[in-house]
Amino acid sequence: MQGRGEITIGHNGPATTLWEFLIHAEDSRYPIYLDGSLYSKEDLLLTAAQLLSHIPHEVRRWVGEEGRQKIWYMCLQAGLDPGI
């Protein structure tokens, strides 16, 4: 997960973004296997928290302002402050 949040589901599977996945994936979809590693929802939220304040325009492009705010709130609920 070194890009801007792009995710490919499975081997040669459909592509989505970290942002869309966090908003739409049910908890039963975790952990998710990406590029040879397993990630929990908390792992993805940590990545999101680290990126949210640095690339807000990209996040908005994928999920809109409402989606960006929802992910921000999800991070806060997980004890992660994206504003730091």
C-alpha positions in Angstrom: 0.0 0.0 0.0 2.5 2.5 -1.1 0.5 4.4 -3.7 -2.4 6.6 -2.9 -4.7 3.9 -1.6 -5.3 1.7 -4.6 -6.3 -1.9 -3.8 -6.7 -4.9 -6.1 -8.9 -7.6 -4.7 -7.4 -11.0 -5.1 -5.0 -12.0 -7.8 -5.9 -10.1 -11.0 -9.2 -9.1 -9.3 -11.2 -5.9 -9.5 -9.5 -2.7 -8.4 -10.9 -0.3 -5.8 -9.4 2.2 -3.4 -8.6 2.1 0.3 -11.2 4.8 0.7 -14.0 3.0 -1.1 -13.1 -0.3 0.6 -13.2 1.3 4.1 -16.6 2.8 3.4 -18.3 -0.1 1.7 -16.7 -3.3 3.1 -18.5 -5.1 5.9 -16.5 -6.2 8.9 -16.8 -9.8 7.6 -14.4 -8.9 4.7 -11.5 -8.5 7.1 -8.7 -9.4 7.3 -7.9 -8.6 3.7 -5.0 -10.2 1.9 -3.0 -7.6 -0.1 0.3 -8.0 -1.9 1.3 -11.0 0.2 0.2 -9.6 3.6 -2.9 -9.7 5.7 -4.4 -6.4 6.9 -7.0 -5.9 9.6 -9.5 -3.0 9.4 -7.4 -1.3 12.0 -4.3 -1.6 9.8 -6.2 0.0 6.9 -7.5 2.8 9.2 -4.0 3.5 10.4 -2.9 3.9 6.7 -5.9 6.1 6.1 -5.2 8.2 9.2 -1.6 8.8 8.0 -2.8 9.9 4.5 -6.1 11.8 5.1 -4.6 15.2 5.9 -1.9 14.9 3.3 -4.0 14.1 0.2 -7.6 15.3 1.1 -8.2 16.3 -2.6 -7.6 12.7 -3.7 -9.8 11.2 -1.1 -12.6 13.6 -2.0 -12.1 12.6 -5.7 -12.8 9.0 -4.8 -15.5 9.2 -2.1 -16.6 12.9 -1.9 -16.5 15.1 1.1 -19.1 13.1 2.9 -17.0 9.9 2.4 -13.8 11.7 3.5 -15.5 12.8 6.7 -16.9 9.3 7.3 -13.4 7.8 7.1 -12.0 10.6 9.4 -14.7 9.7 12.0 -13.9 5.9 11.6 -10.3 6.7 12.3 -11.2 8.7 15.4 -13.5 5.9 16.6 -10.5 3.5 16.3 -8.3 5.9 18.4 -6.4 7.3 15.4 -6.3 11.1 14.9 -5.8 11.9 11.2 -5.2 15.5 12.1 -1.9 14.8 13.8 
